[in-house]
Amino acid sequence: MTQLLLKEKLFPITRVPSSFREKLSGVLRIIDRDGATQGFFFDREAFNNLLEELEYDSPAFWEEIEHSRASGIVSAKTIERRLGIAT
């Protein structure tokens, strides 16, 4: 996501077209005349990437992973075999 934010496009609020959503790709930062950020718009892929990164950083996510690993219900080897990538 950091890479995506580094490629953000700046757009003055006075130039925002009413139908910009159809042409939106990546991250669009809306700024006012003074250059202050008024908002961000994300395309679907960028938004999903942002949500995924936020989940990955969540302590609740890692607690769930640890709980799942500790339960031993499905091992990594079993999953690898199911996916056909066992070595």
Backbone hydrogen bonds, N-H to C=O, Kabsch-Sander energy under -0.5 kcal/mol:
donor,donor_aa,acceptor,acceptor_aa,energy
5,L,1,M,-2.5
6,L,2,T,-1.9
7,K,3,Q,-0.9
7,K,4,L,-0.6
8,E,5,L,-1.3
9,K,27,V,-2.4
11,F,29,R,-2.2
13,I,31,I,-3.0
15,R,12,P,-2.0
16,V,13,I,-1.0
20,F,17,P,-1.2
22,E,19,S,-1.0
23,K,20,F,-1.0
24,L,20,F,-0.6
24,L,21,R,-0.8
28,L,41,F,-3.0
29,R,9,K,-3.0
30,I,28,L,-0.6
30,I,39,G,-2.8
31,I,11,F,-2.1
32,D,36,A,-2.2
35,G,32,D,-1.8
38,Q,30,I,-3.5
39,G,30,I,-1.3
41,F,28,L,-2.6
43,D,26,G,-2.1
47,F,43,D,-2.5
48,N,44,R,-2.5
49,N,45,E,-2.3
50,L,46,A,-2.2
51,L,47,F,-2.5
52,E,48,N,-2.4
53,E,49,N,-2.3
54,L,50,L,-2.2
55,E,51,L,-2.4
56,Y,52,E,-2.3
57,D,53,E,-1.6
58,S,55,E,-1.3
62,W,58,S,-1.5
63,E,59,P,-2.3
64,E,60,A,-2.1
65,I,61,F,-2.1
66,E,62,W,-2.7
67,H,63,E,-2.6
68,S,64,E,-2.4
69,R,65,I,-2.6
70,A,66,E,-2.5
71,S,67,H,-1.7
72,G,68,S,-0.9
72,G,69,R,-0.5
73,I,68,S,-0.5
79,I,75,S,-1.8
80,E,76,A,-2.7
81,R,77,K,-2.4
82,R,78,T,-2.4
83,L,79,I,-2.2
84,G,80,E,-0.8
84,G,81,R,-0.7
85,I,80,E,-2.6
86,A,80,E,-0.8
